[in-house]
């Protein structure tokens, strides 16, 4: 299950740095995270990073090693999403053995590639769509975005789409955020869950279409999928209806 923590980077004993794997240390209460090594994503200054992390329960310290990163971030605040637990912590007889295990953990984490899934109409692309997709991508490695067909747009929104499915698919691809962009499957809309088995599904904060069917399916199949609703972004300015109206008035 996805777990989200926030914290300020503090000074540690710099053991990982001596071993060649510098970490950012965050103090946590012992009951927040289970002792062990994890795969995590981190949000720092609006950019997503992939990290290996370990929580040392006896020290109450969450240590995160970022891949390909070399910045001074002491006393900066980080938002961390904890995903898979790789293994439990254990004692090592030497620094050489510990270093080898760290290398194995990093390889294991880098080989774990899971999906976050999104569904939307994307009729008339605007900054909210970019906000929505970027926020969604924070919740895992690969973002799969499903675009509603023309028929579905009319069904969900009670009006025809301003742009064809072909145009809307290309518009989403042009944002260069989603790793996979596909049209809605009208015959089997749940096929995307079966195909990618996402760990997270992100929905717009008030998204109604398909959401109830989706949640019922997750519950019925007893799937370990975290459904996250993304908060609104400048709703009074960036809504398709407002943008369409502005275009008509020009």
C-alpha positions in Angstrom: 0.0 0.0 0.0 1.2 3.5 -0.9 2.4 5.6 2.1 3.2 9.3 2.0 5.5 11.0 4.5 7.0 14.5 4.7 10.1 15.7 6.6 13.0 18.0 6.8 16.5 16.8 5.9 18.8 16.6 8.9 22.4 15.6 9.4 23.3 11.9 9.9 26.4 9.9 10.7 27.3 10.0 6.9 28.1 6.2 6.9 26.4 5.8 3.5 28.4 8.8 2.1 31.6 7.0 3.2 30.5 3.9 1.4 29.8 6.0 -1.8 26.0 6.3 -1.4 25.1 9.6 0.2 21.7 9.9 1.8 19.2 12.5 3.0 18.1 11.7 6.5 14.6 12.5 7.9 13.6 12.0 11.5 10.4 10.0 12.0 8.5 8.6 14.9 9.0 4.8 15.1 5.4 3.8 14.4 5.1 5.7 11.1 7.2 3.3 8.9 8.1 -0.3 9.4 11.8 -1.2 9.7 13.3 -2.1 6.3 14.6 -1.1 2.9 12.2 0.5 0.4 11.7 1.8 -3.2 10.5 5.4 -3.0 9.7 8.4 -5.1 10.5 11.9 -3.8 9.2 15.4 -4.7 11.8 18.1 -4.3 11.3 21.6 -5.7 8.5 20.3 -8.1 10.8 17.6 -9.6 10.4 13.9 -9.2 13.3 11.7 -8.1 13.7 8.0 -7.7 15.3 6.8 -4.5 16.3 3.8 -2.5 15.6 4.2 1.2 15.9 2.4 4.5 14.2 3.1 7.8 16.2 2.4 10.9 13.7 1.8 13.6 16.1 1.9 16.5 17.5 5.3 15.4 14.1 6.7 14.2 15.8 7.8 11.0 14.5 7.4 7.4 17.6 7.4 5.1 17.1 8.0 1.4 19.7 7.6 -1.4 18.8 9.5 -4.6 20.0 8.2 -7.9 22.2 10.6 -9.9 21.8 13.5 -7.5 24.4 15.8 -6.0 22.8 18.8 -4.2 23.0 20.2 -0.7 19.5 19.8 0.6 20.0 20.0 4.4 17.0 21.5 6.2 15.0 21.4 3.0 11.5 19.8 3.1 10.9 16.6 1.1 7.7 14.8 0.2 8.2 11.0 -0.1 6.0 8.3 -1.4 6.9 4.9 -0.1 6.2 1.9 -2.4 7.6 -1.6 -2.2 9.5 -3.0 0.8 12.5 -4.7 -0.7 13.8 -6.5 2.4 14.1 -6.2 6.2 17.2 -4.7 7.8 19.9 -7.0 8.9 23.4 -6.8 10.4 26.5 -7.1 8.3 29.9 -8.4 9.3 31.8 -5.8 7.3 31.5 -2.6 5.3 32.3 -4.6 2.2 29.4 -6.9 2.7 27.1 -3.9 3.4 28.3 -2.1 0.3 27.6 -5.1 -1.8 24.1 -5.4 -0.4 23.4 -1.8 -1.1 24.4 -2.3 -4.7 22.0 -5.3 -4.9 19.2 -3.3 -3.4 19.6 -0.5 -5.9 19.6 -2.9 -8.8 16.4 -4.5 -7.4 14.7 -1.1 -7.0 15.7 0.1 -10.5 14.2 -3.1 -12.0 10.9 -2.5 -10.3 8.8 -0.7 -12.9 5.1 -0.3 -12.1 2.3 1.9 -13.4 0.0 4.7 -12.3 -3.2 4.9 -14.4 -5.2 8.0 -15.3 -8.5 8.4 -17.3 -9.8 11.7 -18.8 -11.4 13.3 -21.9 -8.6 15.9 -22.5 -10.9 18.0 -24.6 -9.1 21.3 -25.3 -5.7 20.9 -23.7 -4.9 23.5 -21.0 -2.5 24.0 -18.0 -4.7 21.9 -15.7 -4.1 18.8 -17.8 -0.4 19.2 -17.5 -0.8 19.8 -13.7 -2.9 16.7 -13.4 -0.5 14.4 -15.4 2.6 15.7 -13.6 1.0 15.2 -10.2 -0.2 11.7 -11.2 3.3 10.6 -12.4 4.7 11.3 -8.9 2.7 8.3 -7.7 4.8 5.7 -9.6 7.3 5.1 -12.4 5.3 4.9 -15.6 2.2 6.9 -16.3 -0.5 5.3 -18.5 -3.1 7.8 -19.7 -6.4 6.6 -21.2 -8.2 9.2 -23.4 -12.0 8.9 -23.8 -13.4 8.3 -27.3 -15.6 10.8 -29.0 -18.6 8.6 -28.1 -17.6 8.5 -24.5 -17.1 12.2 -24.2 -20.7 12.8 -25.3 -21.9 10.1 -22.9 -19.9 11.4 -19.9 -20.3 15.2 -20.5 -23.6 15.3 -22.4 -22.1 17.2 -25.3 -19.8 16.4 -28.2 -16.1 16.8 -28.0 -14.5 19.9 -29.5 -11.7 17.7 -30.9 -11.6 14.2 -32.3 -10.0 11.3 -30.4 -7.1 11.4 -32.9 -6.4 15.0 -32.1 -6.8 14.6 -28.3 -4.5 11.6 -28.2 -1.8 13.6 -30.0 -2.3 16.6 -27.8 -1.7 14.4 -24.7 1.4 12.8 -26.3 2.7 16.3 -27.1 2.8 17.1 -23.4 5.5 14.5 -23.1 4.5 13.5 -19.6 2.6 10.2 -19.9 4.7 7.1 -20.9 1.8 5.4 -22.6 -1.2 7.1 -24.1 -4.1 5.0 -25.4 -7.8 5.4 -26.4 -10.6 4.2 -24.2 -11.8 0.6 -24.8 -15.6 0.9 -25.1 -16.2 -2.8 -25.0 -14.0 -3.5 -22.0 -13.1 -0.3 -20.1 -11.5 -2.3 -17.2 -9.0 -4.0 -19.6 -6.3 -1.4 -18.7 -6.4 -2.5 -15.1 -6.0 -6.1 -16.1 -3.2 -5.3 -18.6 -1.0 -3.0 -16.4 -2.1 -3.9 -12.9 -1.3 -0.4 -11.6 -0.4 0.2 -8.0 -2.1 3.7 -8.2 -5.0 5.2 -10.1 -5.3 9.0 -10.1 -8.6 10.7 -10.7 -9.5 14.4 -10.9 -10.9 15.6 -7.6 -14.5 15.6 -8.7 -14.3 13.0 -11.5 -17.6 11.0 -11.6 -17.5 9.1 -14.9 -16.2 5.6 -14.5 -15.0 6.2 -10.9 -17.8 4.4 -9.1 -17.5 1.4 -11.5 -13.7 1.5 -11.0 -13.9 1.5 -7.2 -16.5 -1.3 -7.2 -14.3 -3.4 -9.3 -11.2 -2.9 -7.1 -13.3 -3.8 -4.1 -14.9 -6.9 -5.7 -11.5 -8.2 -7.0 -9.8 -7.3 -3.7 -7.0 -5.5 -5.6 -4.2 -3.6 -3.8 -4.7 -0.4 -5.8 -4.5 3.1 -4.2 -7.0 5.5 -5.7 -5.8 9.1 -5.4 -7.9 12.2 -6.3 -5.8 15.1 -7.5 -6.7 18.5 -6.1 -8.0 21.3 -8.4 -5.6 23.7 -10.2 -6.8 27.3 -10.7 -10.3 26.1 -11.3 -11.7 29.5 -12.0 -9.3 30.0 -14.9 -8.3 26.6 -16.4 -11.6 24.7 -17.1 -12.5 23.4 -20.5 -15.9 25.2 -20.3 -14.3 28.5 -19.5 -11.6 28.2 -22.2 -14.2 27.2 -24.8 -16.3 30.2 -23.8 -13.3 32.5 -24.1 -12.6 31.2 -27.6 -16.1 31.8 -28.7 -16.0 35.4 -27.5 -12.9 36.2 -29.5 
